[in-house]
Amino acid sequence: MALRFGTDGVRGVANAELTPELALVLGRAAARVLRADRVVIGRDPRRSGPMLEGALAAGFASAGSTVELAGVLPTPAVAFLSEAQDCVGAVISASHNSFGDNGIKLFAPGGRKLADDVEEAIEAELERELAGDIGARPSGAGVGMIRAVADGGRVYLDHLVGLFDSPGALVGMDVALDCGNGATSSAAPEVFDRLGARVVVRAASPDGSNINDGCGATHPEALAHAVAAGAFELGLAFDGDGDRLIAVDHTGAIVDGDHIIAICARDLHRRGLLRHGTVVVTVMTNLGFRLAMEEVGIQVVETAVGDRYVLEALEAGGYSLGGEQSGHVVFTDLATTGDGILTGLVLADVVQRSGRTLSELAAEAMTRLPQVLVNVRVQGAAADLMEALAGDVAEAEARLGHSGRVLVRPSGTEPIVRVMVEAATHDEADEVAQGLAATLAEQTRR
């Protein structure tokens, strides 16, 4: 068995790549490295969750940790409990993946994602575990206890409601929710209802295998149709573990992470709450976002793709808002990680306070530039190929000027180089992208 942390924990096909045996030894290794006296474990409702939960809990307990099983909870709820209780948090979820996959992600005490060096230490400890080089295990009173807790979700929901000055902050608002048959299926409707919204819910009947199946943040089309056909002010779609959000305006138009962040950045900036007048996004964020922020005097810090890199930049700079086009949005004054329900509440609150539609706010916040993405399968070292393409990229950037950009980056998981071009028109973006892709394909054949 081999384990390597990706950008968001460990993930793979449940019971094939991510096995109970691996979860067991991961729990033991993590307990030792993190010196975990207490651990709270939450999961999404996919079928393999209880199996992996039992194994992970056993691993932590066998290393002496007291384990609290919080059951089905959104990832940000576990992060919140980790922060509130100053204990290790663990989530069993494969986020937006199909039900056959699963994953394990860990939070250090305080609700923060693990630093690279900590993940490397856990990987090394796991290798020692597999080699049998770990010494005596605890026995007797040293063995950890495992117990179920029932109030974790309640504490989290009370926290979200308590963020608003008025318990009726969303009174009169009609909201459609798509819970992706995932971890937000009971939590999201309840919190919006408690704040006074009139709520209609879809995809909130998880059966273990229907998570993310044609619904949720990765498939918001059905929600968009329902919103456009009904009398809703907005629709909100969550992914399987509840850490990302995609919105829909009253016309049925999709409002993605770029637009959500732009709307919230402008609102916070106007109210003097955007720390250092700065927002953090990734290299995949649309150029239209950057141009729009420039117009209103908001600085933009750019990171590599992955919410962990956004979180690192937010913490390093002391900033209050950041996120990704995919709908991971982080409000550091309110949470330690991306939270889909919280993001939906903040967005709904902006709409409510402004007295304007989400469509109007999105149009004012930014104009998306046409974007074309071409994946090129390559042979050989991607770094060498990209170096050979540097001159062509520079020429394309000069051609596009301030109204366009080029991003060429290798995939972290496949022998693919992604060529992304944004320009004033779709035709121009497509022409430049196809030209660079053709040159790259020619280079890889040499």
C-alpha positions as CSV (number, residue, x, y, z in Angstrom):
1,M,0.0,0.0,0.0
2,A,1.3,3.5,-0.9
3,L,-0.1,6.8,0.2
4,R,0.5,10.3,-1.1
5,F,-1.5,13.3,-0.2
6,G,-2.9,15.3,-3.1
7,T,-4.1,18.9,-3.1
8,D,-7.1,17.9,-0.9
9,G,-6.1,14.8,1.1
10,V,-6.1,11.2,0.0
11,R,-8.6,10.0,-2.6
12,G,-9.3,6.9,-4.7
13,V,-11.7,4.1,-5.5
14,A,-13.2,2.9,-2.2
15,N,-12.2,-0.6,-1.2
16,A,-9.8,-0.9,-4.1
17,E,-7.4,2.1,-3.9
18,L,-8.6,3.5,-0.6
19,T,-9.0,0.4,1.5
20,P,-10.0,-0.1,5.1
21,E,-6.5,-1.4,5.8
22,L,-5.1,1.9,4.4
23,A,-7.5,4.0,6.4
24,L,-6.5,2.1,9.6
25,V,-2.8,2.7,9.3
26,L,-3.4,6.3,8.1
27,G,-5.3,6.9,11.4
28,R,-2.5,5.4,13.4
29,A,0.2,7.4,11.6
30,A,-1.8,10.7,11.7
31,A,-2.5,10.2,15.4
32,R,1.2,10.0,16.2
33,V,2.4,12.9,13.9
34,L,-0.5,15.2,15.0
35,R,-0.3,14.1,18.6
36,A,-4.0,13.7,18.5
37,D,-5.5,13.4,22.0
38,R,-9.0,13.9,20.4
39,V,-10.3,13.5,16.9
40,V,-13.7,14.4,15.5
41,I,-14.6,12.4,12.3
42,G,-17.4,13.4,9.9
43,R,-18.3,11.9,6.5
44,D,-20.6,12.4,3.6
45,P,-23.4,9.9,2.9
46,R,-21.8,7.7,0.3
47,R,-22.0,4.0,0.7
48,S,-18.4,3.3,1.6
49,G,-18.3,6.0,4.3
50,P,-19.2,3.9,7.3
51,M,-16.7,1.2,6.3
52,L,-13.9,3.7,6.1
53,E,-15.1,5.6,9.2
54,G,-14.8,2.4,11.3
55,A,-11.3,1.7,10.0
56,L,-10.0,5.3,10.4
57,A,-11.5,5.5,13.9
58,A,-9.9,2.2,14.9
59,G,-6.5,3.5,13.7
60,F,-6.8,6.7,15.7
61,A,-8.0,4.8,18.8
62,S,-5.3,2.2,18.6
63,A,-2.7,5.0,18.8
64,G,-4.5,6.4,21.9
65,S,-6.8,9.0,20.5
66,T,-10.3,9.6,21.8
67,V,-12.5,9.5,18.7
68,E,-15.8,11.3,18.3
69,L,-18.0,10.1,15.4
70,A,-20.1,13.0,14.3
71,G,-21.8,11.1,11.4
72,V,-22.8,12.8,8.2
73,L,-21.6,16.4,8.3
74,P,-20.3,18.9,5.7
75,T,-16.6,19.2,5.5
76,P,-16.7,22.8,6.9
77,A,-18.7,21.7,9.9
78,V,-15.8,19.3,10.8
79,A,-13.4,22.2,10.3
80,F,-15.5,24.3,12.6
81,L,-15.6,21.7,15.3
82,S,-11.8,21.2,15.0
83,E,-11.4,24.9,15.5
84,A,-14.0,25.2,18.3
85,Q,-12.7,22.2,20.2
86,D,-9.0,22.6,19.3
87,C,-8.8,19.0,18.2
88,V,-7.8,17.1,15.0
89,G,-10.6,16.9,12.4
90,A,-11.0,14.1,9.8
91,V,-13.5,14.0,6.9
92,I,-14.3,10.9,4.9
93,S,-15.5,12.2,1.5
94,A,-14.5,12.3,-2.2
95,S,-16.2,15.8,-2.5
96,H,-17.6,16.1,-6.1
97,N,-16.5,12.6,-7.3
98,S,-19.0,9.8,-8.0
99,F,-20.2,7.5,-5.2
100,G,-17.6,4.8,-5.9
101,D,-14.8,7.0,-4.9
102,N,-14.0,8.2,-1.4
103,G,-11.3,10.1,0.4
104,I,-9.8,11.2,3.7
105,K,-8.8,14.7,4.5
106,L,-7.4,15.9,7.8
107,F,-7.5,19.2,9.7
108,A,-4.9,20.2,12.3
109,P,-6.2,21.4,15.7
110,G,-7.7,24.8,15.0
111,G,-9.5,23.7,11.8
112,R,-6.6,24.3,9.4
113,K,-5.5,22.1,6.5
114,L,-2.2,20.3,7.0
115,A,1.0,22.0,5.8
116,D,3.1,20.2,3.3
117,D,5.8,19.2,5.8
118,V,3.1,17.7,8.1
119,E,1.6,15.6,5.3
120,E,5.1,14.4,4.4
121,A,5.7,13.4,8.0
122,I,2.5,11.4,8.0
123,E,3.5,9.7,4.8
124,A,6.9,8.8,6.3
125,E,5.2,7.5,9.5
126,L,2.8,5.4,7.5
127,E,5.8,3.8,5.7
128,R,7.3,3.0,9.1
129,E,3.9,1.5,10.1
130,L,3.9,-0.7,7.1
131,A,7.4,-1.8,7.7
132,G,6.6,-2.7,11.3
133,D,9.0,-0.2,12.7
134,I,6.7,1.6,15.2
135,G,7.5,0.0,18.7
136,A,4.9,-1.0,21.2
137,R,1.3,0.2,20.8
138,P,-0.8,1.5,23.8
139,S,-2.7,-1.0,25.8
140,G,-5.0,-1.0,28.8
141,A,-6.0,2.6,29.7
142,G,-3.8,3.8,26.9
143,V,-6.2,2.6,24.2
144,G,-8.4,5.3,22.8
145,M,-12.2,5.3,23.1
146,I,-14.6,5.7,20.2
147,R,-18.0,7.3,20.8
148,A,-20.8,8.7,18.7
149,V,-21.8,12.4,19.2
150,A,-25.1,13.8,18.1
151,D,-24.7,17.6,18.6
152,G,-21.9,18.4,16.2
153,G,-24.2,19.4,13.4
154,R,-26.4,21.4,15.7
155,V,-23.5,23.5,17.0
156,Y,-22.4,24.2,13.5
157,L,-25.8,25.3,12.3
158,D,-26.2,27.5,15.4
159,H,-22.9,29.1,14.6
160,L,-24.0,29.9,11.0
161,V,-27.3,31.4,12.1
162,G,-25.4,33.4,14.8
163,L,-23.3,35.1,12.2
164,F,-26.3,37.3,11.3
165,D,-27.4,40.2,13.4
166,S,-31.1,39.3,12.8
167,P,-32.5,35.8,12.9
168,G,-34.8,36.9,10.1
169,A,-32.1,38.1,7.8
170,L,-33.5,36.3,4.8
171,V,-37.2,36.8,5.5
172,G,-39.2,37.0,2.3
173,M,-36.5,35.5,0.1
174,D,-37.4,32.6,-2.1
175,V,-34.5,30.2,-2.5
176,A,-34.1,26.9,-4.3
177,L,-31.4,24.6,-2.9
178,D,-29.7,21.6,-4.7
179,C,-27.9,19.6,-2.0
180,G,-26.3,17.1,-4.5
181,N,-27.7,14.2,-2.4
182,G,-24.7,14.9,-0.2
183,A,-23.6,16.1,3.2
184,T,-25.7,19.3,3.1
185,S,-29.0,17.5,2.5
186,S,-30.4,18.3,6.0
187,A,-28.1,21.1,7.1
188,A,-28.6,23.6,4.3
189,P,-32.4,23.6,4.2
190,E,-32.5,24.0,8.0
191,V,-30.2,27.0,8.2
192,F,-31.9,28.9,5.4
193,D,-35.3,28.1,6.9
194,R,-34.1,29.4,10.4
195,L,-33.0,32.7,8.8
196,G,-36.4,33.2,7.3
197,A,-36.1,32.2,3.7
198,R,-38.8,30.3,1.9
199,V,-37.0,27.2,0.7
200,V,-37.6,24.6,-1.9
201,V,-35.1,21.7,-1.9
202,R,-34.1,19.2,-4.6
203,A,-31.5,16.3,-4.5
204,A,-31.6,16.0,-0.7
205,S,-32.4,12.3,-0.4
206,P,-29.1,10.5,-0.2
207,D,-29.2,6.8,-0.6
208,G,-25.4,6.1,-0.6
209,S,-25.0,5.9,-4.3
210,N,-26.8,9.0,-5.7
211,I,-24.4,11.6,-4.4
212,N,-23.4,14.2,-7.2
213,D,-25.4,12.1,-9.7
214,G,-26.6,14.7,-12.2
215,C,-27.1,17.2,-9.4
216,G,-25.3,19.6,-7.1
217,A,-22.5,22.1,-7.8
218,T,-21.0,20.0,-10.7
219,H,-24.4,19.6,-12.4
220,P,-26.5,22.7,-11.7
221,E,-28.4,22.5,-15.0
222,A,-31.6,21.0,-13.4
223,L,-31.5,23.6,-10.6
224,A,-31.1,26.3,-13.2
225,H,-34.2,25.1,-15.1
226,A,-36.2,24.9,-11.9
227,V,-35.3,28.4,-10.8
228,A,-36.0,29.9,-14.3
229,A,-39.4,28.1,-14.3
230,G,-40.3,29.2,-10.7
231,A,-40.6,32.4,-8.7
232,F,-37.2,32.1,-7.0
233,E,-34.8,34.9,-6.4
234,L,-31.8,32.6,-6.6
235,G,-30.7,29.0,-6.6
236,L,-27.8,27.5,-4.7
237,A,-26.1,24.2,-5.5
238,F,-23.6,22.4,-3.2
239,D,-21.1,19.7,-3.9
240,G,-21.1,16.3,-2.1
241,D,-19.2,17.4,1.0
242,G,-20.5,20.9,1.1
243,D,-17.3,23.0,0.7
244,R,-18.2,24.6,-2.6
245,L,-21.1,26.5,-4.1
246,I,-22.4,27.3,-7.5
247,A,-25.3,29.8,-7.8
248,V,-28.1,30.4,-10.2
249,D,-29.8,33.8,-10.8
250,H,-33.6,34.2,-11.3
251,T,-33.2,33.8,-15.1
252,G,-31.5,30.4,-14.7
253,A,-28.1,31.7,-15.6
254,I,-25.2,30.0,-13.8
255,V,-23.2,32.3,-11.4
256,D,-19.8,30.5,-10.8
257,G,-17.1,31.1,-8.2
258,D,-15.5,33.9,-10.1
259,H,-18.7,35.9,-10.1
260,I,-19.6,35.0,-6.5
261,I,-16.1,36.2,-5.3
262,A,-16.4,39.4,-7.3
263,I,-19.8,40.2,-5.9
264,C,-18.7,39.5,-2.3
265,A,-15.3,41.4,-2.8
266,R,-17.1,44.5,-4.0
267,D,-19.6,44.3,-1.1
268,L,-16.9,43.9,1.5
269,H,-14.8,46.6,-0.1
270,R,-17.7,49.1,0.0
271,R,-18.2,48.4,3.7
272,G,-14.5,48.6,4.6
273,L,-14.4,44.9,5.5
274,L,-12.0,43.6,2.7
275,R,-8.8,43.5,4.6
276,H,-5.9,45.2,2.8
277,G,-8.3,45.8,-0.1
278,T,-7.2,42.5,-1.5
279,V,-8.7,39.2,-2.8
280,V,-6.9,35.9,-3.4
281,V,-7.7,33.8,-6.5
282,T,-6.0,31.1,-8.6
283,V,-4.4,31.3,-12.0
284,M,-7.6,29.8,-13.5
285,T,-9.7,32.7,-12.5
286,N,-11.0,34.6,-15.5
287,L,-9.1,37.7,-16.7
288,G,-12.4,39.5,-16.6
289,F,-12.3,39.2,-12.8
290,R,-8.9,40.8,-12.6
291,L,-9.9,43.6,-14.9
292,A,-13.1,44.2,-12.9
293,M,-11.2,44.3,-9.6
294,E,-8.7,46.7,-11.0
295,E,-11.5,49.1,-12.0
296,V,-12.7,49.4,-8.4
297,G,-9.3,49.5,-6.7
298,I,-9.2,45.9,-5.3
299,Q,-5.8,44.2,-5.5
300,V,-5.6,40.6,-6.7
301,V,-3.2,38.0,-5.4
302,E,-2.8,34.9,-7.6
303,T,-1.9,31.3,-6.5
304,A,-1.6,27.9,-8.1
305,V,-4.8,25.9,-8.6
306,G,-6.1,24.3,-5.4
307,D,-7.9,25.8,-2.4
308,R,-5.0,24.9,-0.1
309,Y,-2.9,27.4,-1.9
310,V,-5.6,30.0,-1.6
311,L,-5.7,29.3,2.1
312,E,-2.0,29.6,2.4
313,A,-1.9,33.0,0.7
314,L,-4.9,34.3,2.7
315,E,-3.1,33.4,5.9
316,A,0.3,34.7,4.8
317,G,-1.1,38.1,3.8
318,G,-3.8,38.5,6.4
319,Y,-6.5,38.8,3.8
320,S,-10.2,38.2,4.3
321,L,-11.5,36.7,1.0
322,G,-10.3,34.3,-1.6
323,G,-11.4,31.3,-3.7
324,E,-11.7,29.4,-6.9
325,Q,-13.8,29.4,-10.0
326,S,-15.1,26.0,-9.0
327,G,-17.0,27.6,-6.1
328,H,-14.6,27.1,-3.2
329,V,-14.9,30.5,-1.4
330,V,-13.1,31.3,1.9
331,F,-14.1,34.1,4.2
332,T,-11.3,34.0,6.8
333,D,-13.2,36.3,9.2
334,L,-15.9,33.7,9.4
335,A,-14.4,30.3,8.7
336,T,-11.1,28.4,8.4
337,T,-11.9,26.7,5.1
338,G,-14.3,26.9,2.1
339,D,-17.9,26.5,3.2
340,G,-20.7,26.2,0.6
341,I,-23.5,26.9,3.0
342,L,-21.8,29.9,4.4
343,T,-21.0,31.2,1.0
344,G,-24.6,30.8,-0.1
345,L,-25.8,32.6,3.0
346,V,-23.4,35.5,2.4
347,L,-24.4,35.8,-1.2
348,A,-28.2,35.7,-0.3
349,D,-27.5,38.4,2.3
350,V,-25.8,40.6,-0.3
351,V,-28.8,40.2,-2.6
352,Q,-31.3,40.9,0.3
353,R,-29.5,44.0,1.5
354,S,-28.9,45.4,-2.0
355,G,-32.5,45.1,-3.1
356,R,-31.2,44.0,-6.5
357,T,-31.3,40.8,-8.3
358,L,-28.4,38.4,-8.4
359,S,-28.3,38.8,-12.2
360,E,-27.8,42.6,-11.8
361,L,-25.1,42.1,-9.1
362,A,-23.2,39.6,-11.2
363,A,-23.3,41.8,-14.3
364,E,-22.0,44.7,-12.4
365,A,-19.3,42.7,-10.6
366,M,-17.5,41.5,-13.7
367,T,-17.7,40.6,-17.3
368,R,-16.4,37.2,-18.2
369,L,-13.9,37.1,-21.1
370,P,-14.3,34.2,-23.5
371,Q,-12.1,31.3,-22.4
372,V,-10.9,28.4,-24.5
373,L,-9.1,25.4,-22.9
374,V,-7.3,22.7,-25.0
375,N,-5.7,19.6,-23.5
376,V,-2.7,18.3,-25.3
377,R,-1.5,14.7,-24.5
378,V,2.3,14.8,-24.4
379,Q,5.3,12.5,-24.3
380,G,8.4,13.4,-22.5
381,A,9.1,16.0,-19.8
382,A,6.3,18.6,-19.7
383,A,8.8,21.2,-18.4
384,D,11.0,20.8,-21.5
385,L,8.0,21.1,-23.8
386,M,6.8,24.2,-22.1
387,E,10.2,25.8,-22.3
388,A,10.3,25.1,-26.0
389,L,6.9,26.8,-26.3
390,A,7.9,29.9,-24.3
391,G,8.6,32.0,-27.4
392,D,5.2,31.2,-29.0
393,V,3.5,32.0,-25.7
394,A,5.2,35.3,-25.4
395,E,4.2,36.2,-29.0
396,A,0.6,35.2,-28.3
397,E,0.5,37.3,-25.1
398,A,1.9,40.3,-27.0
399,R,-0.8,39.9,-29.6
400,L,-3.6,39.7,-27.0
401,G,-2.3,42.6,-24.9
402,H,-4.2,43.8,-21.8
403,S,-7.4,42.2,-23.0
404,G,-6.3,38.6,-23.0
405,R,-3.9,36.1,-21.5
406,V,-2.3,32.7,-22.0
407,L,-1.8,30.0,-19.4
408,V,0.0,26.8,-20.2
409,R,0.4,24.3,-17.4
410,P,1.0,20.6,-17.0
411,S,-1.6,18.4,-15.4
412,G,-0.6,17.1,-12.0
413,T,-2.2,13.7,-12.6
414,E,-2.0,12.9,-16.3
415,P,0.5,13.3,-19.2
416,I,-1.4,16.3,-20.4
417,V,-0.5,20.0,-20.9
418,R,-3.4,22.4,-20.6
419,V,-3.5,25.4,-22.9
420,M,-5.9,28.1,-21.7
421,V,-6.5,31.3,-23.6
422,E,-8.7,34.2,-22.8
423,A,-9.4,37.0,-25.3
424,A,-11.9,39.8,-26.1
425,T,-13.7,37.4,-28.5
426,H,-14.2,33.6,-28.5
427,D,-12.9,33.4,-32.1
428,E,-9.6,35.0,-31.1
429,A,-9.2,32.9,-28.0
430,D,-9.9,29.7,-30.0
431,E,-7.4,30.7,-32.8
432,V,-4.6,31.4,-30.3
433,A,-5.3,28.3,-28.2
434,Q,-5.5,25.9,-31.2
435,G,-2.3,27.4,-32.6
436,L,-0.4,26.9,-29.4
437,A,-1.8,23.4,-29.0
438,A,-0.7,22.5,-32.5
439,T,2.8,23.7,-31.8
440,L,2.9,21.8,-28.6
441,A,1.7,18.6,-30.3
442,E,4.4,19.0,-32.9
443,Q,7.0,19.5,-30.2
444,T,6.0,16.3,-28.5
445,R,6.3,14.3,-31.7
446,R,9.9,15.3,-32.2
